[in-house]
């Protein structure tokens, strides 16, 4: 834990090797493809034809191995230490960095940070990347620029390129990084896919990218810890009856920040 705190504070990221098992990865690869096909059918129906190849957003609620991954609460102690408070899932998705193309990573191939408002020392969001395949320099392993989470202004492209490093590792590795950290994908120059789960965690009062409680329904969470993670304890009332409730029945529970 001390090493994690040091790395996340000074460098902006920390790497955890061999977290997921081989069988978990096999199952996730299969289920991620199902999510990608579902998302493709939806965005194609709505007239989106470019920039989404290999993407799957909000990959939750199908009672599959990705749901199981969430239920394992991997690195929960480290995430809790980062926020020093309760936290929720802001978004979850999957990416396939497709070989010899940048269509899926039209945005991801550019240096960016995953928050639009610089938060300084106040930690309100944390990224997680789960390596579903090996991440190598040839297949487009994520590039990070250590220390740039401390900079309010975007560094020059020259600085970002010269100071970036690629986070390589074996399948099953998990990387946590401060969402203020400048990072990008890299082109996949192999003939094989490079897949990952991408998650963002945030403090409970930050608006989620998808309304998971409404999307999943009241019966989805299996336990109180999952209700907390998915934002069921930090919802907004929509009428006076929901507003005027005793603390135990309120939409926004105590202790959420």
N, C-alpha and C positions, 0 to 999 in steps of 0.2 A: 504493500500500500504506500509506503514512504517513497518508493521508486516511482510509482504512478503519479503521486502528487508532484514530485520534482519534475518529471517529464512533461506533464500536462501544463504545469505552470511556466516552465522555461522554454520548452520546445513547441508546445501546443498540441502534442499528440503522444500516444503511447500504444505499443503493440503487444498483443497477447497471443502467443503461439499455441497451436493444437488445442483449440477450445472445443470444436465440434468433432464428432466421431465420423468415421467413413460412411456408416450407414445413414446417419443424419444427412450428410452431403448428397448421397445418392437419392434420397427421398426428396430433398429440396430441389435438386436439379429437375426432377420429373414434375414436381408441383409448380415450380417457377414457370416452366414452359406452358402449363395450363393457364396460369395467370396472364402470361404474355399474349397468348392466343385470345383470351377473353378481352383484354384491354385493347388489342388490335381491332377486334370486331366492333368495339364501342367507338374508338376514335375514328375509325374508317367510316362508320355509319354517320358520324357527325361532321364529315368533310375534312378531317385532318389527314393529310397525305404525306407529310414530310416531318423529319426530326424526331420520330418516335420509335424507330426500328429497334427492337430489343428491349424496350422499356415496359415495365409493369408497375403501376402505381397502386398503392393502398392494397397490398397483397395480404389481406386478412379476412377471416370470416368464412373460409371454405372448409373448415375442420380438417386441415391437412398438416403437412410437416412444418409449414411456416407458422401456423398457429401453435404447433408444439414447441417450436423454437422460442416464441414469445413466452409460453408458459414455463419455460426453463429459467427465465430471468437471469440469463448469463450476464456476469459482471455487475450484478445489481449493487453489490457493496461499493464498487468503484464509482458507479454512476451516482449513487447516493452521496458518496464522499465529495464528488465534484460539485454537486448542487448544495450539499449540506442542508437538504430539505426534501420534501416530497417532490416527485416529478411525474410527468406523463409522457406517453408516446405522442409526438407531434406528427410524425408520418412514418410509413414503412413502404418500401418498394423493392423492386429487383431490376438489375441492369445486366444485359449481355453486351459487352464491348465486342461488337461483331468484327470478325477479321477483315482487313483490307478495306474498311469503310469508316467514315466518320459520321454517317447519317444519324446514328443513335446518339452520338456524343457531340452534336453540333454545338450545344452549350457546354457540355462537360469538358470538351477539349480546350476550352478557354479558361485561364485562371480566374477563379471566382471565390467568393465566400458565401456560405449558405444563410447568412442573415443580411438584411438590407440596412439595419440600424446597428452601428458599432456600439457594443455594450461595455467596452473597457474591461475593468476588473470584475464587473458584475456578470456572473455566469447565468445566462438564461437559456442557452441551448447547447447541446452536445451531439456530435455526429458519431455514428457507428457504421463501419464497413465490415461485412462478413465475407471472407474469401471463400467462394463456392468452388473455385478452381485455384490452382497455383497462380500467384501474381508474380510476373517476371518483367524484366525490362523490355523484352520483345513483345509480350502480349498486352502491353498498355497498362502496367501497374500504376496506381494512383501516384501523382506527384504532389508533394507538400513542400511548403517553404517555411522551415522552422523559424519560430519567433515572430512571424508576421501577424499573429493574433494580438500582438501588443501595439500594432500600428493602426491608427484611425484612418489614415489615408492609404489609398492603393499604391503600393510600390510600383516603380517603373517596370515595364515588361522585361527590360534588360536585367534588372535586379531579380525578378521572379525566375527568369530562365536560368540565370547563373547560380542562384542559390537554392534551387529546387532539388529535391532528392526523390527517387522513386521508392515507395514502400513495397518491397518484395517480400514474399513469404509463401509458405505452403498452404494448401487448401485447409480450411478449418480455422485459420487465423482470424482474429478480430482486432480491428484498430478503432480506438476512440480518439476523437480530436475536437478541440474547441471550435465551435462553428464560426468564429471570427478568423480562423486560419485560412490563408489563401492556398488554394489547391486546384488541381485539374486532373482529368484523365490523360492518357497518352494513347496514340494510335496502336491498334493491335496489328502487329506485323507478322503474325503467325497464321496458320490455317485452322486454328481451333478457337472455340469460344473462350471468353474470359468473363465469368459470371460473378455477381456479388449481390448480397442483400444490402440495402442502404436504409438506415434508420436515423431519425432525429428524435432526441428526447429534449423536453423543455420543462421549465417550471410550470406548475399547474395552471397559472392564470394566463399563460400565453395561448392564443387561439390556435387550435389544431388546423392542419391543412385539409382534413376531412373530418366531418362530425361523426366520429366513430360510434358513440352511443346511439345516435339516430340511425346510422347505417347498419349496425349490428343487431340492434334490438335489446330489450331489457333482459332477456334470458341468456344472452351470449356469455357473459363472464362467468367463469367457473368458481371464482372465489373473490374475496375482498381485495386481495393484492392485485388481481387482474382488473378489477373495477377501477382501482386507483390508476394503474398504468394506462388504461384506455380512456381516461377522462370522465368516467361516470361520476366521480366525486367533485367535479368542478364544472358542472353544467350551468347554463343560464336559464332561469325561469322564463316562461313565455306567457304567463297570465297571473292574475292576482292570487288565485288559489294555490299555485305553485310557490308564489312569493311568501305568503303568510303561512309558514309551517314551523313547527318546533325544530330546533337545531338538528335532531337526528333524522329528520325527513326532508331537510332542505336540499335543493339541487346542488348548491355550492357548500360542501361540507367544511367544518372547521379544520384548520391545520394545513390549508392549501396555499398559504402565502398571500 
